[in-house]
Amino acid sequence: MTTALLDIRGLTKAYPGVIANDDVSFAIQPGEVHALLGENGAGKSTLVKMIYGLVTPDSGTMALNGAPYTPAEPRAARTSGVAMVFQHFSLFEALTVAENIALGMENPPKPRDLSARITEVSTAYGLPLDPISLVGNLSAGERQRVEIIRCLLQDPKLLIMDEPTSVLTPQEVEILFHTLRKLSAEGTAILYISHKLEEIRALCDAATILRLGKKVGECDPKQTSAAQMAEMMVGKSLAVPARAATEPGEALLSLNALSQTATNPFGTSLKEVSLAVRAGEVLGIGGVAGNGQDELLAVLSGERTTPPGTLTYLGRDISAEGPNARRASGLLSAPEERLGHAAAPDMSLTENAVLTGQARKGLAAKGFINWPRARAFADDIIAQFDVRTPGNHVAARALSGGNLQKFVIGREILQDPKILVVNQPTWGVDASAAADIRQALLNLAEGGAGVIVISQDLDELLEISDRFCALNEGRLSDPCPARGLSMEDIGLMLGGAHGMKDASPEAHI
């Protein structure tokens, strides 16, 4: 047998109140695309942080190419040939592609030489980049290319990828997979983390499954169904989200021909955007990242006010109302950026529950917070949405991304909104939790609420939406019934073929 590229034996890491990794062992072969699977809180992030030198294991050993491997920091990992592309990009928007790549290199070459290498390597791997482009002007897919090329310029032997397709179009996913297969054929091993199990089946040669910090199995993804892998991850069969068929009621919220300039110089301005959501329906809005999703949510949530007459809620003009007034009346929202926007990183879960729930849950009166009631609300969220945490006292930043996402979505749903607007509701969430969140959204609609789901996960939108719109360069297509839509139809709409399904004046109602 050939020597494993990376051999992990008995890795264990504990934090106060939780064992993140418990005696984990597995090996990655040269050129292998190896999936690391597990539900939120299973220990995937801690494990890859130990491999990349961000965390020191309490016990256990690692060997790289047969030699002891104990990286004290990421620089040591990179020097040893281990590179990582994180789920959240670490790029400066005001700098060029070449400048961003240089910042991530230990000894970057001269600017002219680096630009030539970027052009050469990016073209060779099917990820073309212009070295002098400002990162702020790039799409999400192009930004990911910057991160990947930055790694490839350092000739890695192992490339770790964390949720690499969460912000990509189907076409960009195919390009990425072509690149990863080319790297694999050249001998580079890839450790691939994703909750998209059909992608795992299409790309990976082997999979290691974690549950509650322990390794619970391994499989060949090409010979294992997505349902079987999901059951291995969570230890039970997954329920398929469903709701009773109901006719939608009257329009609860209407946005009328809004045009608004983006405040961020790299943002997207909204252009003549109109929409309406009815009682008892889920309106799905799809689009590639950076096409106006954040700007649209800011308008609906009240973070940005709009000209008089552009936004109507329950029959009254709320264009000038801010977020607090809208929340108190039942118009709630959950933004995409969970850490820093949806939740305050250094505040406890109880304090974060108070931030948005004080009015509708009665958590404060006459300027004083009712802490017992606030803690009970936080505990309710934790219990009902299976948030893996030692308790309500834990800071938001201490949770895994998926568990914080469950907390944020649960916090809004348990406030019994009349309208809920969510951006990327299941981003970074495992298959079981994603199914639970989608079911909770469907239950809201079944109870008579209007739900607007903004998502880059097209399968998610087709699964739960009654009507579908596409957002492209700040323009929103006319809505059309989600049932019967093909991926080809959606691809055209995402590319800007507006009004392809229904251009009638009544389309928005």
C-alpha positions, 0 to 999 in steps of 0.5 A, a space after each residue: 500500500 502507498 503511504 497516506 498523504 495525511 494520516 490522523 490517529 486519535 485526534 481529540 479536542 475538548 472545550 469547556 462543556 463539550 468534546 469537539 473531537 473524540 478519538 478521530 482517526 482516518 487517512 487521506 490518500 494522494 490525489 484523493 477527493 475525501 469528503 468530511 461529513 457531519 451535522 452542525 456541531 459534529 466537529 468538522 470545523 475543529 478537525 480541519 482547524 487542527 489540520 491547518 494549525 489554527 487549533 492544537 489537539 489535546 491528544 492524538 497524532 498526525 502524519 504528513 507523507 509519513 513524517 510527524 505533522 504538528 503545525 503550530 500555526 497556519 503558516 507552518 501548515 502552508 509551508 508543509 503543503 496544506 492549504 485551505 479555502 474557507 467558507 467565508 472569503 478573507 478578501 479586501 474589496 478595495 484591493 486588486 486580485 493580485 494585491 489580495 493574493 500577495 497578502 496571503 503569500 509568505 514570500 510573494 514575487 514582484 508584482 509583475 511576476 505575480 500577475 503573470 503567474 496568476 494569469 498563467 495558473 488561473 487559465 491552466 486550471 479553468 479559473 481565469 482571473 484578471 490580476 488588476 481587477 478590483 475584488 469589490 467588482 467581482 462576483 462571488 464565484 470570481 472571489 472564490 477563484 481568487 482564494 483558490 488561485 492564492 492556494 494553488 500558487 503555493 503548490 499544495 499537496 492537500 487542499 481543504 475546502 469548506 462549503 465551496 459551492 454555497 455561493 455559486 451558480 450551477 454553471 460555476 459549480 461545474 467549473 469548480 468540479 472540473 478544476 478539482 478533478 484536474 488537481 486530483 489527477 495531478 496528485 493533489 488531495 482534497 478534503 471537501 466539506 459540504 452539506 450538499 450530498 449529491 455534490 459529494 456523490 458526484 465528486 468525492 472518492 471517499 467519505 468520513 462521517 462524524 457525529 457528536 465529535 466521533 467518527 461513526 463511519 466511512 463510505 464510498 459516496 458513489 456507491 451510497 445514496 444521499 439519503 443513506 449518508 444523511 442517515 449516517 450523519 444524524 442517526 435517523 431517517 430524514 423527514 421530507 418537508 411538506 404542508 397541506 395544500 391551501 389557497 393563498 389569501 390577500 396581499 400582506 406586503 407590497 413593494 411598488 416599483 422601487 429604485 434605490 441606489 446602493 449605499 455600498 460602493 460595491 453594492 447593487 442598486 435596486 431597479 424598479 423592483 415590485 413584489 407582493 407576498 400573500 397570506 399563506 404563501 412562500 415567495 422564493 427569490 433566487 439569484 447569484 450572490 451580489 445581485 441585490 439580495 442584501 439591498 432588498 432585505 434592508 428595504 423590507 426590514 426597515 434598515 433602509 427606508 424608501 420614498 412614500 408609497 413604495 412599501 405597503 404592509 397590512 394596508 398602510 404605508 410603512 415606507 418611512 418606518 424603521 426596523 423596530 416599528 416593523 418588528 413590533 407590528 409583525 414584519 420580521 427578518 433574518 439577514 444572510 450575515 449571521 455573525 455581526 448582522 443577525 447576531 452580536 458576536 460577543 453577546 450571549 444567546 439570551 442577550 441576542 434573543 432580547 435584541 430582536 424579541 423584546 417587543 413581540 415576546 414582552 422581554 422588556 418593560 419601562 426600560 428594564 429587561 425581564 431576564 428570567 423571561 429572556 432566558 426562557 425564550 432563549 432556552 425555547 429557541 435552543 430546544 425547539 431548533 436543536 441548537 447544540 450549545 452548553 446553554 443560553 449563557 454562551 456567546 454567539 461567536 462560540 457556536 458553529 455557523 450552522 448552530 448559530 443559523 438555527 438560533 437566528 432563524 428560530 428566534 424569528 419564527 418563534 415570534 409568530 411573525 405575520 411576514 418573515 423575510 429570510 436571506 439564505 435560511 439554511 446556509 451552512 446548515 446540515 441536511 437534517 437541520 435544513 429540513 427542519 428549518 424548511 418545515 418551520 417556514 412551511 408551517 408559518 405559511 400554513 398558519 397564514 403568514 407570508 414568507 419571503 425566502 431569498 436563497 441561492 439554493 435553487 433546490 431549496 426554493 423549488 422545494 418550498 416556494 409557491 411562486 418564484 422570482 429571480 433577482 439579477 443586477 438589482 432587477 426582479 423578474 415577474 413571479 411565476 408558479 414554482 411548480 413545473 419550473 425547470 433548471 433551464 427556466 431558472 437559469 434563464 431568469 437568473 441570467 436576466 431574462 425578465 418577464 419570461 413567464 408572466 409579464 401581465 400587470 397582475 403578475 405581482 398579485 
